[in-house]
Amino acid sequence: MADQKDEFLDDIETAEMDEAIDAQDIDEVAMAVEQVVAERDEYKDKFMRALADAENARKRAAKDRSEAQAYGGTRIARDLLPVYDNLNRALAAASDAEGEGAVALIEGVQLTLKELLNVFERHGVQRVTPEVGDRFDPKMHEAMFEAPLPGTKAGDIIQVSAEGFMLHDRLLRPAQVGVSSTPG
């Protein structure tokens, strides 16, 4: 009977050890699962951030491409504005001249000016042409001088020195104007 008792105690000890080992294994497995889940969440977060960064870069590149297409000719358009001004001055000076040669010169300058305006139009360059009596707009006009003029209100345009130009919705050059300083 002593042998059976010893055997029985051994079985109990083995079962208790198995339970202790099983509980330890379960704790280790649970910790490993938690670690894997945390690692997964970290990688998921990094993936989502990288995806958002890639989308932002795509949108930024599309915007840059769009702006370059629309406003890429800004420098050359600004460089051509004095050509427009000089052609207008040539027309003004030539209109005083007489003779057959003057008529041909005027016609040639008018055709050149018309073609330059057609090129501007094709590329989105529009003239800003204020009239005498319009209100001064600092976003579109540059005041070259200010003078009192009877019959006008302060801030009225009294003279247009040069036309302004816009490229799409951006100002290339403000219209150069004289402004009344007479209080209204």
C-alpha positions as CSV (number, residue, x, y, z in Angstrom):
1,M,0.0,0.0,0.0
2,A,2.9,2.3,0.6
3,D,3.8,1.9,-3.0
4,Q,0.4,2.9,-4.1
5,K,0.4,5.9,-1.8
6,D,3.8,7.0,-3.1
7,E,2.6,6.5,-6.7
8,F,-0.5,8.5,-5.9
9,L,1.5,11.4,-4.4
10,D,3.8,11.3,-7.4
11,D,0.8,11.6,-9.8
12,I,-0.5,14.6,-7.8
13,E,2.8,16.3,-7.9
14,T,3.1,15.7,-11.6
15,A,-0.4,17.1,-12.2
16,E,0.4,20.2,-10.1
17,M,3.6,20.7,-12.0
18,D,1.8,20.3,-15.3
19,E,-0.8,22.9,-14.2
20,A,2.0,25.3,-13.1
21,I,3.8,24.8,-16.4
22,D,0.5,25.3,-18.3
23,A,-0.2,28.5,-16.5
24,Q,3.3,29.7,-17.2
25,D,3.0,28.7,-20.8
26,I,-0.3,30.6,-21.1
27,D,1.2,33.7,-19.6
28,E,4.2,33.5,-22.0
29,V,1.9,33.0,-25.0
30,A,-0.3,35.9,-23.9
31,M,2.7,38.2,-23.6
32,A,4.0,37.0,-27.0
33,V,0.5,37.7,-28.5
34,E,0.4,41.2,-26.9
35,Q,3.9,41.9,-28.3
36,V,2.9,40.8,-31.8
37,V,-0.3,42.9,-31.7
38,A,1.6,45.9,-30.5
39,E,4.2,45.4,-33.3
40,R,1.4,45.0,-35.8
41,D,-0.3,48.2,-34.7
42,E,3.0,50.0,-35.0
43,Y,3.6,48.8,-38.5
44,K,0.0,49.6,-39.4
45,D,0.5,53.2,-38.1
46,K,3.7,53.6,-40.1
47,F,2.0,52.2,-43.2
48,M,-0.9,54.6,-42.9
49,R,1.4,57.6,-42.4
50,A,3.5,56.6,-45.4
51,L,0.3,56.3,-47.5
52,A,-0.8,59.7,-46.4
53,D,2.6,61.2,-47.1
54,A,2.5,59.6,-50.6
55,E,-0.9,61.0,-51.3
56,N,0.1,64.5,-50.1
57,A,3.2,64.4,-52.3
58,R,1.0,63.4,-55.3
59,K,-1.4,66.3,-54.7
60,R,1.5,68.7,-54.2
61,A,3.1,67.6,-57.4
62,A,-0.2,67.9,-59.3
63,K,-0.6,71.4,-57.9
64,D,3.0,72.4,-58.8
65,R,2.5,71.0,-62.3
66,S,-0.7,72.9,-62.8
67,E,0.9,76.1,-61.6
68,A,3.9,75.6,-63.8
69,Q,1.7,75.1,-66.8
70,A,-0.5,78.2,-66.0
71,Y,2.2,80.6,-64.8
72,G,5.4,79.2,-66.4
73,G,5.5,82.0,-69.0
74,T,5.5,84.8,-66.4
75,R,9.0,85.9,-67.0
76,I,8.8,86.0,-70.8
77,A,5.4,87.8,-70.6
78,R,6.9,90.5,-68.3
79,D,9.8,90.8,-70.7
80,L,7.4,91.4,-73.6
81,L,5.5,94.2,-71.9
82,P,8.0,96.9,-72.8
83,V,7.7,95.7,-76.5
84,Y,4.0,96.4,-76.2
85,D,4.6,99.8,-74.7
86,N,7.2,100.8,-77.4
87,L,4.8,99.7,-80.2
88,N,2.1,102.0,-78.7
89,R,4.6,104.9,-78.5
90,A,5.6,104.3,-82.1
91,L,2.0,104.4,-83.2
92,A,1.4,107.7,-81.2
93,A,4.6,109.3,-82.7
94,A,3.9,108.0,-86.3
95,S,0.3,109.3,-86.3
96,D,1.8,112.9,-86.5
97,A,3.9,112.0,-89.6
98,E,2.6,112.5,-93.1
99,G,3.3,110.7,-96.4
100,E,3.0,107.3,-97.9
101,G,5.9,105.9,-95.9
102,A,4.3,107.0,-92.7
103,V,1.0,105.2,-93.6
104,A,2.9,102.0,-94.3
105,L,4.9,102.3,-91.1
106,I,1.7,102.9,-89.1
107,E,0.0,99.9,-90.7
108,G,3.1,97.7,-90.0
109,V,3.3,98.7,-86.4
110,Q,-0.5,98.2,-85.9
111,L,-0.3,94.7,-87.4
112,T,2.7,93.9,-85.1
113,L,0.8,95.2,-82.1
114,K,-2.3,93.2,-83.0
115,E,-0.2,90.0,-83.4
116,L,1.5,90.6,-80.0
117,L,-2.0,91.0,-78.4
118,N,-3.1,87.8,-80.1
119,V,-0.1,85.9,-78.6
120,F,-0.8,87.4,-75.2
121,E,-4.4,86.3,-75.4
122,R,-3.5,82.7,-76.4
123,H,-1.3,82.5,-73.3
124,G,-3.7,84.0,-70.8
125,V,-2.3,87.5,-70.7
126,Q,-5.0,90.1,-70.4
127,R,-4.8,93.9,-70.4
128,V,-5.8,95.9,-67.3
129,T,-7.1,99.2,-68.9
130,P,-8.5,101.6,-66.3
131,E,-10.4,104.7,-67.5
132,V,-10.2,108.3,-66.3
133,G,-12.8,108.6,-63.6
134,D,-12.5,105.0,-62.3
135,R,-11.6,104.4,-58.7
136,F,-8.0,103.7,-57.8
137,D,-7.5,100.0,-56.9
138,P,-4.1,99.4,-55.2
139,K,-4.4,95.7,-56.2
140,M,-4.6,96.6,-59.9
141,H,-3.1,100.1,-60.2
142,E,0.1,101.8,-59.3
143,A,-0.2,105.5,-58.4
144,M,2.6,107.3,-60.3
145,F,1.5,110.7,-59.0
146,E,-1.2,112.4,-56.9
147,A,-2.6,115.8,-57.8
148,P,-5.6,117.9,-56.9
149,L,-8.1,118.2,-59.8
150,P,-11.3,120.1,-59.5
151,G,-14.5,118.1,-60.2
152,T,-13.0,114.8,-59.0
153,K,-13.0,112.9,-55.7
154,A,-10.0,111.7,-53.8
155,G,-8.9,108.3,-55.2
156,D,-10.3,108.9,-58.7
157,I,-8.0,108.1,-61.6
158,I,-7.2,111.3,-63.5
159,Q,-4.6,110.0,-66.0
160,V,-3.5,106.6,-67.3
161,S,0.2,106.4,-68.0
162,A,0.5,102.7,-68.9
163,E,-1.8,99.8,-69.1
164,G,-1.4,96.9,-66.7
165,F,-1.4,93.2,-67.4
166,M,-2.6,90.0,-65.7
167,L,-1.5,86.4,-66.4
168,H,-4.6,84.4,-65.6
169,D,-5.4,85.6,-62.1
170,R,-2.0,87.0,-61.3
171,L,-0.9,90.6,-61.8
172,L,2.1,90.9,-64.1
173,R,2.3,94.7,-64.0
174,P,-0.1,97.1,-62.4
175,A,-1.6,99.9,-64.6
176,Q,0.3,103.1,-64.0
177,V,-2.1,105.9,-63.2
178,G,-2.3,109.4,-61.8
179,V,-4.7,109.8,-58.9
180,S,-6.8,112.8,-57.7
181,S,-6.0,114.1,-54.2
182,T,-8.9,116.5,-54.1
183,P,-11.0,115.7,-51.0
184,G,-14.5,114.6,-52.0
